[in-house]
Amino acid sequence: MDMTDTAQTAHLPQVTEPRNPGMALDLDWVHGAQANRSAIERRAATLPGRRSVKKEYQAAWLLKAISCIDLTTLAGDDTANRVRRLCAKARQPVHVDLLEALGVGGLTVGAVCVYHDMIAPAVDALEGSGIPVAAVSTGFPAGLSPFHLRVAEIGESVKAGAKEIDIVISRRHVLEGDWQALYDEMKTFREACGAAHVKAILATGELGTLRNVARASLVCMMAGADFIKTSTGKEAVNATLPVSLVMIRAIRDYHERTGYRIGYKPAGGISKAKDALTYLALIKEELGDRWLRPDLFRFGASSLLGDIERQLEHHVTGAYSAGYRHAIA
């Protein structure tokens, strides 16, 4: 199994897809978006037990999951050396002996995600790898700093070498139903990103209802988002299957109406290999195989990779290793 082709397309969606140019805000479409919570929760509840893969098929799906990880460190005590170690793991996410046993080459993660101050060491450590640096921006995680500073922060991160920008929206615009304000904000952020691709973080755990999640998803895509992302990872509730189903169906609706494919990134709380398999199954069923590539799907995660590596070692050797043998950084 050669992952070289995956690695080459693991990065910016605009490299392999026509970039979403956005469109005029369509309030009729936005207001028409609804979410039947009970039906959504029933659909989501069936997935973990109904969709499972075993043996070599599971190993293949876990390797796919690795290629879709935004390997992340967003801690107040981040250091340049920690980021360099994380980047080394991004370049070689699974021990070489395991990859040889699995017949795999050329496997990397999708990106490395850091705060602005850590962009420089990440860019340096990833030079020549083809792995982009993603930077969280716009007053992450709350998004409550002055607007002109949030826009300036994007520009500084792009200038420092970030190829992807994860922005946070103003939750109040959603909670107040001010869709024009959200659209204008997102459009400004997209313009500030320039050639860098932009992931719109909705912070779904703070939006109140699934209907708000659906409407915010549509507005951000209309304003030109390349990806929509569930969470900062700092909220009390982060990525969930019901929220993911709502956002994925908004992506499908947008594609059917406009022809543009938007990426999806669940983030926060996804730490087990079995959870990664469930999300991949959901994407396959709702959006199809085209979205099962890193240019259109990412996991925002830090500890997920370690658990996946343990599962792959069990597949190869028949025994589980200690977690400390698969440290991330």
N, C-alpha and C positions, 0 to 999 in steps of 0.2 A: 504494500500500500504506500504509494508515494504521495506525500502531502505538499510537494513543491508547488503545484498549481494552486492549491488552497492558500499557501503562504503568499503567493504573488497577488492574489485577489483579496487578501484578508483585510484590506485597509479602507481606502476611501471609496464610498459608493459612486462618486462622480467619475471615477476611473473606468468603471464597468457599466454604469447606467447613466442615461441622460439625467442631469441634475435637476431636482425639483425647483422650478423657477418661482413657485408660489402662484397665487391667483388673487383676484379681488375677494374681499371678505363677503361671503354669501351667508347672510344672517338667516335666510329661510332654511338653508341646509343645516346650519348650526342649531337653530331652535327646533328643527324637526328631529334632531338626534335624541333618542330615548334609550333607556337601559332598564330591562326587566330583571331586577335583582334576583328574584327567586329562580327564574329560568337560568340566569347566568351562573348562579351558585350551584345549581343542579348539574349543569354541563361541566363546570370545573371540577366538581366532586367526583365525577365518574372517571376522570383521566388517570390519576395515579395508579389505580388498581386495574384498569382496563388496558392500559398501554404499557407493556414491559418488553424488554429485549434481553436475551441471555447470551452467555458465552462469547463467541467471536463477534457476534452482532453488537452486543453491549460494548465490547472493547472499541469497535469501530465508531459507535455513537459517542463514546467518551472522548476519543481522539478528536472527533468533530467538535465537541463541546470545548475542548482546550483551544482550538483554533479560533473560537468565538469569544474568548475571555478578554475583557479589558482588565488587565492585572493592575490592581489599584492599591495605593497607599495614600490615605488622606488623614494623617494623624498630626496633632500639634507638635509631636516630637520627632517628625521626619528629619532625617539628615541626608546629606549628599551620599554618604556611604551606604545608607539603607537603600536609597533609590538605585544606586549602582548595583547592589546585590539583587534587587528586584528585577532590574533590567537583564542581568545575567540569567535569572530564572526565566524571563520572557523569551530570551534567545534559545534556551535549552530547557523547556518546561518539564520534560520527563527524562529520567536518567537514561543515558545512552544505551546501557545494557538492555533495558526494557524495550526501547524503541527497536533495537536490533532484533530482539526476540519476536517482536510484533511485525517486523519487516517494514518499518516506517522510516522515512527520511524527510527532512525539510519542514518539520513541524515547529511552528512558533505560535505564540498567542496573538490576538488581534491588535492589541495596543497596550501601552502602559499609561495609566491615568494618575496624575499628580496635581498638587497645587502649583500656582504660578512660580513660586520661588524654586521649585524643584525641576523646572523644565530644562534648564541648562545642563545639569548633570545627567538627566535622562537622555537628552538629545545626544550628548557626548557618548554615553554608554551604549546607545543603540545605533551608532553610526555604522552604515553599511549593512544593517540587518533587514531593512525594509519595514521595520515595525515603527508605526507612528507614535508620537507622544500626544496624548489627550490631556488637556488642562481644564479643570473646573474653574468656572469664572462667574462674573456678574454677582459678586457678593455671596458666593456659595458659603453655607447652605441656605441661609435665610432669604437672600436676595433683597435686602432692605437697605443697602448702602445707597448714597445719592446716585441718581440715574446716570449722570454724565460720567461718574467714576466707574460704574458698571460697564458702560460702553468702552471707556478708555482701557479698562482691564482686559477686555477682549483683544484690543489692538496690541497691547503690550505682550500678551501671551502669543499671539500670532508672530509678532516680531521676534520673540525669543525662540521660535522654532516649533511651536505646537501646530500640528496638522489637523487636530480635532479640538473643538471647544464644546464643553458640556455646560450649557447655561441654565440658570434657574429662572423660572417665570415668577411674576408677582402673584402670589396666591389670591390676594384681595381682589384682583380683577375677575377671577373666576367666581369667587364667593359672592361678589356683588353683581355678577352677570354682565360686567362691562367688557363685552367681547371686542369692541373696537379698540379699547385700550390695550387689551392683551395682544391683539393683532398688530397694532402699531409698535408695541414693545418688541415683539418677536421679529418683526420685519427689520427694525433698527439693529437688533442683535445679529441677524443674518447678514445684513450689509456690512457690519463691522468685522465679521469673520472673513470676508473676502473669499479667497480660494479654500480656506480651511473649512472643513465640514462641521456642521453644527448639530448638536444633540440637545433637544429641548427637554429639560427635566421638569415634569409636572408636579412632583411631590404629591402623589396621588393620595397618600394617607392624610393630607391636610385639606383636601378639596371637598369633603363632606359627603358627596353622593357619586355613584357610578355614572349618573347622567352628566354631572359636571366633568367627570373624567372624559367621557365621550366627546363632549362639546369642546373642551380645552384641547383635546387631541386634534380635532378637525381644524380649529383656529390656528394652532401652531403649524400644521401642515400647509394650510392656505397661505401663511406668512413666509413659507420657504424653508421650514425645518427639514434637514436631511434625515434625522432620526427623531423619534420621540422616546423618552426614557421615563420609567416609573418614578424614581425616587433619588434622593441624594444619598440615601443610606443612613441619614441622621434622624429621620422621622421615627416616631413610635411605631408606625406601621409602614412597611416598605413594599417590595414587590409581592403580589399575591396572584394566584391564578385567576380569580374573578376580574381583577383590575386588568390583568394581561389580556384576557379574552375581550374586554371592552376596547382596549387600545388596538389590539390586533384587527378587530373587525372594523374599526375606524380606518386603519391603514388599508384594509381590503376595499372598503368603500371608496376611499380616495383614489386608489389605483384604478378601480373600475370606472370612475368618472373622469379621471384626468389622464390615465396612462402612465403616471409616475409612481415608481416604487419607493416607499419610505421605509427606513430601517426601524428596528425595534430593539430596545435595551431594557430588560428588567434588571434592577439593581437593589441590593440590600437584602440580607437574610438568605441568600442562596449560597449555602455552604456545603451541601452534600451532593455527591455524584448522582444519586437517585433523583434529586430535585432537578438537576440539569437535564436528565433524560426526559422528565415530565415536560419541561418547557420546550425541549426540542420536538417532542411528539405533538404538543399543542401548535407549534409553528407549522409543522408539516401538515397537520390536518386542516388548519384554518387558512394558511397562506400558500402552502405548497412548497415543493423542494427548492425553488429558486431562492426563497428566504433562508434556507439552511446553509448560508454562506456568510462568512464574516463581514462582507461588505454591506449586508442587510440585517445581520443579527449579532448582538453582543450580550454577554453577561457582564454586569458590573460586579466584580468579586475580588476578594483577597484570599480567603481560606479555601474556596472551592477547588482550586488547582491541587492542593495538597491531598484532599480526599479522593479526587479522581486518580491521582498518581498511585495512591494506596490500592484503589480498586484494580488498576491495571497490573500492579505487582501481584495482587492475588490471582488475577487471570493467568499470568505467566507462570507463577511459582506454586500456586495453590495455598499460599500462606499470606496472612496479613502482616505487614511490618508496622513498627511503632510510628506514630505520627511525627515524632521529632526527626525521623529520617527523611522527611519530605518538607523541610522548612522552606518557606517562601523567600524570606529575606533575613 
